[in-house]
Amino acid sequence: MAQPSSRPDWFEKGKKDGRYVLGPLLGHGGMGDVVEAWDTILGRVVALKILNHAEPAAMVRFMHEAQLQAKLEHPNICRIYDIEAHEGVPRIAMQLVRGPTLEDATNDLELEEIVALIAQVAETLEDAHRHGLIHRDIKPGNVLLEPLPAGGWKPILCDFGLALQVDASVLTLPNALTGTPAYMAPEQVRGDRRHIGPATDVYALGGTLYFLLVGRPPCVSTVTQEMLKVKKERRFPTPRALEPSIPEALEAILLRCLAPAPAERYPTMEALAADLWGFLGRAPRRAAGKWRSLAATAAALGLVAGLGGLAWHRAAAQERSAERFNRAAQEASNLMAGLRYEQEQPLHDTRSALARIRAVRDAATAPADDPAWALVRGTADYCLDNLPAAHAELEKALARGPALPGTAYLLGLVCARQWLDLEQEPAQRGQAAAADLRAQAQAWFQKAKGLSRDREAFAQALLALMAHDLPGALAHCRAAEQANPWLRDAGALGSHCLARLARTYLAGGDDAAAGSAYREALRWAEDGARQAQSDGGLRHAALVAAMGLAELDRARGQLTRETVQALVARADQSLLINPDGGTAQADWISVQCLVARQQADAGLDPKPTLDRALAFYWTRTQDPRPPALTAAQRMLNGLTTERDRARSRPVLPRAVKASGLPMEGHPDILRPHAQQRAVPAA
């Protein structure tokens, strides 16, 4: 902890409030007060923003600001140190910037300083946009100026309270206008979210530059709908009309920022920054921020898809092959991390993220034999569960490009997942292909030298599973999870191995050991799913274990209505993540088959349930169907045949009344699952 001498002058008179000692008021915002505070744990001065509204909507927006801003790690973005709720009041500890805002310093800045500061803010916003965040409240008062030791200022962007995450729900306060009217783009005033994007922030930053040059914002009063109806007519004086000394070249840049239609503005902050630096006769700076967090890497997908291709493609012709391949490897890493970030979020429809990955894959089209493009295509195919295509593309990348360990490791994962799929094929051709895939996976993992401990352990777990060494696979899964608790695949694979072990016990007649293994498998998968609620692999693993326990209960005649309903709910949650996922669809059909079997056990007619499952299979699933769905169809066809043979069995009214089993299934099956590993054969 810092020494007492580093404490601020007001410390002795401050009020202790939890871990902080509260000091003087720094400012008052729409949602909370900002005070200078001393962090007694970390021994530093912070700016503490304290919510002063108790409404639920205000609390949601307050936390929304903290969560989004915490994703960004850039030297020109106000850092978030801590988020907590003290005595029920949320508060955010932020970097304390001792300096004026752009608004306060307007009269003290020279023209060159103004342009350089705005160019730096544009570069900062470019990073935010790469994270998939639109600020929506850029204005002079939200840019702090930190004095530099050698003189001059460093702009610090703050207040992400109105930030919009691409493909996320919009959070608004009751009856609140989302933004500052004088700086809002027309589409933002209209509330037209479809057109809110990077160009929206470009308009607001142009308005900020307008203010710094002429001393007033473009619109001094609230922008009205009547003004917005006129798209081509400018509703504010040109900068040179108010200040003739402004250079014409700078006015042209400014007016392009303030164009009424988003398509007429700068397409990116990067392009705006380049023109501003060009006006000053300087080369654009390299981005200073690094995307260190998983969330930051994930949100980069939003920009990639928005541009309809890869950012590095523009300069590909000028770069050397090795440099291009390294950049492609970074893009591939972004795809993987992006999907993982989506899976770590609360239960939601992940199809928009999968669509962005598909857009990247579709953009990486030519030249077909370029190893850099092949790496990106193969990684995208892996994320989309298109394993044969991923296998072909990654082999092409390794054959023609540098032998990167990460690429070899990914190809090993592809082979292992294909092996898991083929395990469900009873034909000899499936067994032969599985043996070949096992040998390929081992070879690729051996070529992936220098892996992290968690990856090395996970690779060994897969190899042990493919050698049918379940205890060894479990031990390696535990080692992988211990090395990296966020390696969710280790939890899913460990649960999968335990479920296989349970089936081995069942084959030997040891129901008690089987039940214990299924319960441990369920616990392992559910522990991970609580942290990664949209991870389809973990939810599938949990469902497989729960189905195993339900079958044991059914064999003992102890399967209850509550258990069946819980299974139906689990299957629906998998579909919530991605209704097009083959594994989720197979899980749903498998649960319906269990419902039908239990209905038949109770003397009920399972026809409605089976017909509904058959209709689901033929109308919802698509060719080529993965092995999981093929296995589910075989199960379904078998039950349908049994039903047809037993149609003459009388239905007992008393059984109907007493069973309490669902006769209509779950009505809401058309909601969102991320395609993951195949369902083990029932």
Secondary structure, 3 states (H helix, E strand, C coil): CCCHHHCCCCHHHCEEECCEEEEEEEEECCCEEEEEEEECCCCEEEEEEEECCCCHHHHHHHHHHHHHHHCCCCCCECCEEEEEEECCEEEEEECCCCCCEHHHHHHHCCHHHHHHHHHHHHHHHHHHHHCCEECCCCCHHHEEEEECCCCCEEEEECCCCCCEECCCCCCCCCCCCCCCHHHCCHHHHHCCHHHCCHHHHHHHHHHHHHHHHHCCCCCCCCCCHHHHCCCCCCCCCCHHHHCCCCCHHHHHHHHHHCCCCHHHCCCCHHHHHHHHHHHCCCCCCCCCCCCCCHHHHHHHHHHHHHCCCCHHHHHHHHCCHHHHHHHHHHHHHHHHHHHHHHHHCCCCCCHHHHHHHHHHHHHCCCCCCCHHHHHHHHHHHHHCCCHHHHHHHHHHHHHHCCCCHHHHHHHHHHHHHHHHHHCCCCCHHHHHHHHHHHHHHHHHHHHCCCCCHHHHHHHHHHHHHHCCCHHHHHHHHHHHHHHCCCCHHHHHHHHHHHHHHHHHHHHCCCHHHHHHHHHHHHHHHHHHHHHCCCCHHHHHHHHHHHHHHHHHHHHCCCCCHHHHHHHHHHHHHHHHHCCCCHHHHHHHHHHHHHHHHHHHHCCCCCHHHHHHHHHHHHHHCCCCCCHHHHHHHHHHHHHHHHHHHCCCCCCCHHHHHHHCCCCCCCCCCCCCCCCCCCCCCC
